[in-house]
Amino acid sequence: MSLERGMVQVYTGNGKGKTTASLGLAMRAAGRQLKVCMVQFMKGGDPYGEHLAAEALFPYLTIHQTGRNGWVKKGDPHPEDIGQARLALDLAHKALACNGYDLVILDEINGAAWFGLVEVDEILALMAEKPDNVELVLTGRSADERVMAAADLVTEMREVKHYFQQGVQARIGIEK
């Protein structure tokens, strides 16, 4: 099975659930034996739960984790952060060009642009080079207005209440 027509989806906003929504879509696609590639920007460090699950869903789900462990400093990113973002961009171009994937998810690419690790024009170029039969999903906070205008679907996750405000850190199996 392959897609007749692929769209561009953007999941953005300050609320929780952008990556989780894209993983739900990946699971649905893999269940239909569509090939999915997720490239994660700014998500270095220990494996997240989705990396462990992807092993069980291979060859239908492939995840490339990039980024270094720790936070990116807006306005003054570490050179390694920039290098890792360049690697992720290269992986994104290859995933779109290889004719091997039905769904390509660029996780946290919008945030990578907001942090200055990639240019918005580079995201727009990826959107333009997307083959007609590939679905492209771009996640992350602070999606640029030009990216949202060029997309076919934009969903904004809005934070109403979050336990992080009460000091609860990311939990294994839920946030990572």
The 8 nearest C-alpha neighbors of each residue, nearest first, counted from 0:
[[1, 33, 2, 32, 31, 101, 3, 34],
 [2, 0, 3, 101, 33, 132, 133, 34],
 [1, 3, 132, 4, 5, 101, 133, 0],
 [4, 2, 132, 1, 5, 131, 133, 0],
 [5, 3, 132, 2, 131, 6, 133, 134],
 [4, 6, 134, 133, 132, 131, 2, 3],
 [5, 7, 134, 151, 135, 8, 4, 133],
 [6, 8, 135, 150, 151, 136, 134, 152],
 [7, 9, 136, 152, 153, 150, 151, 135],
 [10, 8, 153, 137, 136, 138, 154, 152],
 [9, 11, 138, 154, 17, 155, 153, 137],
 [12, 10, 140, 155, 139, 138, 142, 156],
 [13, 11, 156, 155, 140, 14, 157, 141],
 [12, 14, 157, 158, 140, 156, 15, 11],
 [13, 15, 158, 157, 156, 12, 16, 159],
 [16, 14, 17, 156, 13, 158, 157, 161],
 [15, 17, 19, 18, 20, 14, 156, 21],
 [18, 16, 20, 19, 10, 138, 15, 21],
 [17, 19, 21, 20, 16, 22, 106, 138],
 [18, 20, 16, 22, 17, 21, 23, 15],
 [21, 19, 23, 17, 22, 18, 16, 24],
 [20, 22, 24, 18, 23, 19, 25, 17],
 [23, 21, 25, 19, 24, 20, 26, 18],
 [24, 22, 20, 26, 25, 21, 19, 27],
 [23, 25, 27, 21, 22, 26, 28, 20],
 [26, 24, 22, 28, 23, 27, 29, 21],
 [27, 25, 23, 29, 24, 28, 30, 22],
 [26, 28, 24, 30, 25, 29, 23, 31],
 [27, 29, 25, 33, 31, 30, 26, 24],
 [30, 28, 32, 26, 33, 59, 31, 27],
 [29, 31, 27, 28, 32, 26, 33, 59],
 [30, 32, 28, 29, 33, 27, 0, 26],
 [33, 31, 29, 30, 59, 34, 28, 0],
 [32, 34, 29, 28, 31, 101, 59, 35],
 [33, 35, 59, 100, 101, 60, 29, 32],
 [36, 34, 102, 60, 100, 59, 103, 101],
 [35, 37, 61, 103, 62, 60, 104, 102],
 [38, 36, 104, 62, 103, 105, 63, 61],
 [37, 39, 63, 105, 62, 106, 104, 64],
 [38, 40, 106, 64, 65, 42, 63, 105],
 [39, 41, 107, 65, 42, 108, 106, 66],
 [42, 40, 66, 65, 43, 39, 67, 107],
 [43, 41, 66, 40, 65, 39, 64, 44],
 [44, 42, 66, 67, 68, 65, 41, 64],
 [45, 43, 68, 67, 46, 42, 69, 66],
 [44, 46, 47, 43, 68, 42, 175, 50],
 [47, 45, 50, 44, 48, 51, 49, 175],
 [46, 48, 175, 49, 50, 45, 51, 171],
 [47, 49, 51, 50, 175, 172, 52, 46],
 [48, 50, 52, 51, 47, 53, 22, 175],
 [51, 49, 53, 48, 52, 47, 46, 62],
 [50, 52, 48, 49, 53, 54, 47, 46],
 [51, 53, 49, 54, 55, 50, 48, 56],
 [54, 52, 56, 50, 55, 51, 60, 49],
 [53, 55, 52, 57, 51, 56, 50, 60],
 [54, 56, 53, 52, 57, 51, 58, 60],
 [57, 55, 53, 54, 60, 59, 58, 52],
 [58, 56, 59, 60, 54, 55, 53, 61],
 [57, 59, 60, 56, 61, 34, 54, 53],
 [58, 60, 34, 57, 29, 56, 35, 32],
 [61, 59, 35, 57, 56, 53, 58, 36],
 [60, 62, 36, 35, 37, 53, 57, 59],
 [63, 61, 37, 36, 38, 64, 50, 60],
 [62, 64, 38, 39, 37, 65, 61, 36],
 [63, 65, 39, 42, 62, 38, 43, 66],
 [66, 64, 43, 40, 42, 39, 83, 41],
 [67, 65, 41, 43, 42, 83, 40, 80],
 [66, 68, 43, 44, 69, 80, 41, 42],
 [67, 69, 44, 43, 66, 70, 42, 45],
 [70, 68, 67, 71, 43, 44, 42, 66],
 [69, 71, 72, 68, 67, 41, 76, 80],
 [70, 72, 76, 73, 69, 80, 77, 114],
 [71, 73, 76, 75, 74, 70, 77, 114],
 [74, 72, 114, 75, 76, 71, 115, 113],
 [73, 75, 76, 72, 114, 115, 71, 113],
 [74, 76, 72, 73, 77, 71, 115, 114],
 [77, 75, 72, 71, 73, 80, 74, 78],
 [76, 78, 80, 79, 75, 81, 71, 72],
 [79, 77, 81, 80, 82, 76, 83, 75],
 [78, 80, 82, 77, 81, 83, 67, 66],
 [81, 79, 83, 77, 78, 82, 66, 84],
 [80, 82, 84, 78, 116, 79, 83, 85],
 [83, 81, 79, 85, 84, 80, 78, 86],
 [82, 84, 86, 66, 80, 85, 81, 65],
 [83, 85, 87, 81, 86, 82, 116, 88],
 [86, 84, 88, 82, 83, 87, 89, 81],
 [85, 87, 83, 89, 84, 88, 90, 82],
 [86, 88, 84, 90, 89, 85, 91, 40],
 [89, 87, 91, 85, 90, 86, 84, 92],
 [88, 90, 86, 92, 91, 87, 85, 93],
 [89, 91, 87, 93, 88, 92, 94, 86],
 [92, 90, 88, 94, 89, 93, 87, 95],
 [93, 91, 89, 95, 94, 90, 96, 88],
 [94, 92, 96, 90, 91, 95, 97, 89],
 [95, 93, 91, 92, 96, 97, 90, 100],
 [96, 94, 92, 93, 97, 129, 91, 98],
 [95, 97, 93, 94, 98, 92, 130, 129],
 [98, 96, 99, 94, 93, 95, 100, 92],
 [99, 97, 96, 100, 95, 94, 101, 130],
 [98, 100, 97, 101, 34, 94, 95, 96],
 [101, 99, 34, 35, 102, 98, 36, 103],
 [100, 102, 133, 34, 33, 35, 134, 1],
 [101, 103, 134, 35, 133, 100, 135, 36],
 [102, 104, 36, 135, 37, 35, 134, 136],
 [105, 103, 37, 136, 106, 135, 137, 38],
 [106, 104, 137, 38, 108, 37, 39, 136],
 [105, 107, 39, 138, 108, 104, 40, 38],
 [108, 106, 139, 138, 110, 40, 109, 111],
 [107, 109, 111, 110, 106, 105, 40, 139],
 [110, 108, 139, 142, 112, 111, 107, 138],
 [109, 111, 113, 139, 107, 140, 112, 108],
 [110, 112, 108, 114, 116, 109, 113, 117],
 [113, 111, 117, 115, 109, 110, 114, 118],
 [112, 114, 110, 115, 111, 109, 141, 142],
 [115, 113, 73, 111, 112, 116, 110, 74],
 [116, 114, 112, 113, 117, 111, 118, 74],
 [115, 117, 111, 81, 112, 114, 84, 118],
 [118, 116, 112, 115, 111, 119, 84, 121],
 [119, 117, 121, 120, 112, 115, 122, 116],
 [118, 120, 122, 121, 112, 123, 117, 143],
 [119, 121, 123, 118, 122, 124, 117, 125],
 [122, 120, 124, 118, 119, 123, 125, 117],
 [123, 121, 119, 125, 124, 120, 126, 118],
 [122, 124, 120, 126, 121, 125, 127, 119],
 [125, 123, 121, 127, 122, 126, 120, 128],
 [126, 124, 122, 128, 127, 123, 129, 121],
 [125, 127, 123, 124, 129, 128, 122, 7],
 [128, 126, 124, 125, 129, 123, 130, 122],
 [129, 127, 125, 126, 130, 124, 95, 96],
 [128, 130, 126, 127, 95, 125, 131, 133],
 [129, 131, 133, 132, 128, 95, 5, 96],
 [130, 132, 5, 133, 4, 129, 3, 6],
 [131, 133, 5, 4, 2, 3, 130, 134],
 [134, 132, 5, 101, 130, 102, 131, 135],
 [133, 135, 5, 102, 6, 7, 101, 103],
 [136, 134, 7, 103, 104, 102, 8, 6],
 [135, 137, 104, 8, 9, 7, 105, 103],
 [138, 136, 9, 105, 106, 104, 8, 108],
 [139, 137, 10, 106, 107, 9, 11, 17],
 [140, 138, 107, 109, 110, 11, 108, 10],
 [139, 141, 11, 12, 110, 142, 13, 109],
 [142, 140, 110, 143, 109, 12, 113, 11],
 [141, 143, 109, 140, 11, 144, 146, 139],
 [142, 144, 146, 145, 141, 147, 119, 109],
 [143, 145, 147, 146, 148, 142, 149, 141],
 [146, 144, 148, 143, 147, 149, 123, 119],
 [147, 145, 149, 143, 144, 148, 150, 123],
 [146, 148, 144, 150, 145, 149, 153, 143],
 [149, 147, 145, 146, 150, 144, 151, 143],
 [148, 150, 146, 147, 145, 151, 123, 126],
 [151, 149, 7, 147, 152, 148, 8, 146],
 [150, 152, 7, 8, 6, 149, 153, 148],
 [151, 153, 8, 150, 9, 7, 154, 6],
 [154, 152, 9, 8, 10, 147, 155, 150],
 [155, 153, 10, 9, 11, 156, 152, 8],
 [156, 154, 12, 11, 10, 157, 153, 14],
 [155, 157, 14, 12, 11, 13, 154, 158],
 [158, 156, 14, 13, 12, 155, 159, 15],
 [157, 159, 14, 13, 160, 156, 15, 161],
 [158, 160, 157, 161, 14, 13, 156, 15],
 [161, 159, 158, 162, 164, 14, 163, 157],
 [160, 162, 163, 164, 158, 159, 165, 15],
 [163, 161, 164, 165, 167, 166, 160, 168],
 [162, 164, 167, 166, 165, 161, 168, 169],
 [165, 163, 162, 166, 161, 167, 160, 168],
 [166, 164, 162, 163, 167, 161, 168, 160],
 [165, 167, 163, 164, 168, 162, 169, 161],
 [168, 166, 163, 162, 165, 169, 164, 170],
 [167, 169, 163, 166, 170, 162, 174, 165],
 [168, 170, 174, 175, 171, 167, 173, 163],
 [171, 169, 174, 173, 175, 168, 172, 167],
 [170, 172, 175, 173, 174, 169, 48, 47],
 [171, 173, 175, 48, 174, 170, 47, 49],
 [172, 174, 170, 171, 175, 169, 48, 19],
 [175, 173, 169, 170, 171, 172, 47, 48],
 [174, 47, 171, 172, 48, 173, 170, 169]]
